[in-house]
Amino acid sequence: MAFIRSVIHLLWMGITVVPYALTIMLGTLLGVRGVPLYRIARAWLSLCISGARVILGIRANVMGMENLPQGENAGAVLLVKHQSTYETFLMPAIMPHPLAYVFKKELLRVPFFGWAIGRLDMIHIDRNQRTQAFNKVVQQGKDLLAKGVWIIMFPEGTRIDRGQKGNYKTGGTRLAIDTGAPVVPIAVTSAKVWPRKAFVKHPGVVHVSIGKPIPSAGRQPEELMREVEAWIEAEMRRLDPEAYPASAAHAAPSSGK
């Protein structure tokens, strides 16, 4: 049954992405830019999340929304634990501000999906040109934050298996320090139901925990990222203790609560 549900949900996403992507591309031809196009993309992502709830039996339990920066002009760099595609779709659906992902340019080649995101206010980079890529992230990040768009990054750089920890890179904290925006750590347990690179998904609850904003002023990128990493990894152990051996739980850094 889980396999059949997974097939149906994949078909659901594949069929519904076409009209939304075509609408975005048509909008750009008509001179539409910015938030209106983002809202179209957000509507499709919300449709995918609703489809996951109805078809796959996957629902999200979001905690800590009150921790998000308040105000129309409040900036933020969201640093999110990355375990599956689910949180990529979920974050725009639940956040009160438009989001700009930092992603590798290869995604632009994906039919319809990639063609559409290439026309949104996102930051696509060439990972082979690290210095130029980061300069692009900072410049575009400053422009987008000034417009009330929040930047979202996965500090581990790629999806990580359940119970594992990747190498936390400092790109997100460097951007926050350069722009003066606070960082918001977010823990996500999506691999419990939507494992990394797995086709078959399973019913269940994805816990999402949003931490309090951490000011970036006067901080060093490495030191700030260590604080983000400590909070996320401790929170992951609290939310999904079954995924971590007892010894790892004892060794986990304090969450700072």
N, C-alpha and C positions, 0 to 999 in steps of 0.2 A: 504493500500500500504506500509506503514512504517513497518508493521509486516512482510509482505512478503519479503521486502528488507532485514530486519534483519535476517530472516531465511536463505536467500540466502548467506548473508555475513558470517553467522556462519558456514554454510556448506563449503563455500570457505576457511575459516581459517582451519576447521577441515580436509579438503581434502589435502590442500597444506602443512600443517605442517608435514605430514607423510614423504614425500620424503626428505624434508630438515632435519628433525630430524634423519632419517636413515643415511643420508650423514654425519652428524656430528658424529654419533655413529661409523660409519664405519671409519671415519677419525681418531678417537681416537685409534681404533684397529690397524691402520696402522702407529701409532706414531705421528700423526699430533696434534699440540697443539697451544694454544694462538690465535693470530690474524687471521690466516686462518680460524679457526673454527668460530670465532666471525663474520667474513665477511659472512659466510654462514647463520648464525642466523640473521644478519642484513638484508640480502637479503630477508629473509622470512618476517621479520617485515615490511620492506618497501613494500612488496607485500600486506600485510594486510592493510597498510595505503592507498595504491593505490586502493585496493578493497573498502575501506570505502569511498573514494572519488567517485569512479565510481558507486558502488552499493547503498551506503547509502546517497550519496550527502553531505558527511562531508569533509570539507577541512580545512587546518590549515593556519592561518595567523601568521607567526613568526616574531617577532620584537626583535631587540637587539643582533643579531648574532655578530655584531662588538664588543660587550662587552666581549665576551669570551676570556680567556687568549690565547695569540698567541705564537706560537713556538712548535716544535715537542716535546720538553721535559717539556713544561709548565703543571703543575699539577692543578687539580681543584676538589673540592667536590661540586657537584650540589645538591641543596636542592630545591625540586620541590613540588608545590601544587598538591595534589592528589585528583582528583574527579572521575576518571573512569579508565578503562583499556586503553583507547585511548593514554594517555600520556606515558604509559609504553611501548607501541609499537612505538610511535612517536619519543621519545628522541634518541634512537640509530640511527634512520633513518636520523636525521638532524644534529647530533653532529659530529664535525670534528675529534674527538678522539674516540677510543674504550671505551665503558662504562662497568663498573662492578656494577651490582645491589647488594644491601644488602637485602636479602629476607629470609623469614622463610623456614625452611627445609621441611615443609609439601608439598611445591610445587614440590619437587623432585618426588613425587608419581604420579603426573599427567601424564597420558600416553603420550608418544612422546614429548610433550612440556617439561615436567619436566625431562624426561630422557635426553633430549638434553641439557638443561641449566645446569644440573649437571656435564656436561663435559666441560663447558666453564669456563673462569676465572671470576667466580662470587663468592660472599661471602654469603653462606647460613648458617644461625644461628639457634640455639635452644633458643627460647625466654624464656623458663623456666629456663635457666641457664644464667642469665643476665651478671654476671661478666665475665664468660668464653666467652660468646658471644661477649662482647665488646672487650675483649683482642684479640679475633680472628679477629674482624673487623679491629682493629688497625694494627695487624701484617700483615694480608693479604693486607690491604689498603696501607701500606707503600711499600710493594713489588710491587703491581700493579701500584701505582703512579710512582714508579721508572722506570717502563716500558713504561710510557706514557699513561697509562690507567686512565681515570677519574672515580671517584666513584660517584654514584648517589644514593640519599636517599630521602625518603618522610618523612619529619620531623614530620608530624602528625601521622605517623605510619600506617594509613589505609585510605581508600577512604572516603571522606567527602561530605555530601550533598551540593548541590548548595546553596550559601548564608550562609553557616555555617563555623565555625572555630573549628578545633580540638585542642588538646593539643600538642603544639610544644615541642618535646623532644630533648635533647641536644646531642644525639649520633653523629649527623653529625658535629656539631661544635667542639665536643671533638676530633673527628677524625681529623678534619682540624688543630686544634691547635697542636695535637700530631705529625702530619706529616709536618706541616708548609705550607700546601696548602691553597690557598684562598677559600672562599665559594662563590658560585654563586647562588643567589636566582632566582627562576623562577616561575612566575604566569601562571596558565592554566585555561581556562574557559570551559573545556570539558563537564561538567555536563549540559550545555545548550542543548546539542544534544545527549549526551551519559550518561544518569544519572547513578548514583551509583546503582549497582546491578540490573539495568533495562535490560530487554531483548530487548525491542523495542527502536531503535535509530531513530533520526530524522535528516533531512537535515539541514545544517547550517555551521557556521564558528566557529572553535575553535581558540581563540586568545591565543597566547603564547608570553609572555613578559620576556625577559632575562635581568636581572639586571647587574649592574657593579660588578666585583669581589670585595669582601670585604676581606682585609688582615686579617689573623688569628693570626699573631705574637703579643705576649704580651696581648692577649685578654683572658677573662674568658668565659667558655662555655655558661653559662646562659646569660651573657650580650651580647655576640655575637649572640646567638639565638634570643634574643629580637629584635635585629636590623634586622635580617633576617625576623622574623615574621612581624615586623612593615612594612617592604618594601612589602612583599608578600601580606599581607592583604589590604594595601592601594592600591596596584596595582590591586588586584581583584575587588575592589570597582570602580576603574576607568574603568576597562575593561568590567565589567558586573554590572552596577549600578542598573539594574532592580532586581537583586537578593538580594539587601540589602535595608532594610528600610531606610528612610531618616534620622532617628535618629542615626542609626548605621553609616551612611556615615559621619555625623557630628562628630561622636566620633572616627572615624578611625584615626590612627596615621599618621603622615606625611610620605610621601614616600621618603623624603630626596632628591627630585629632585631640 
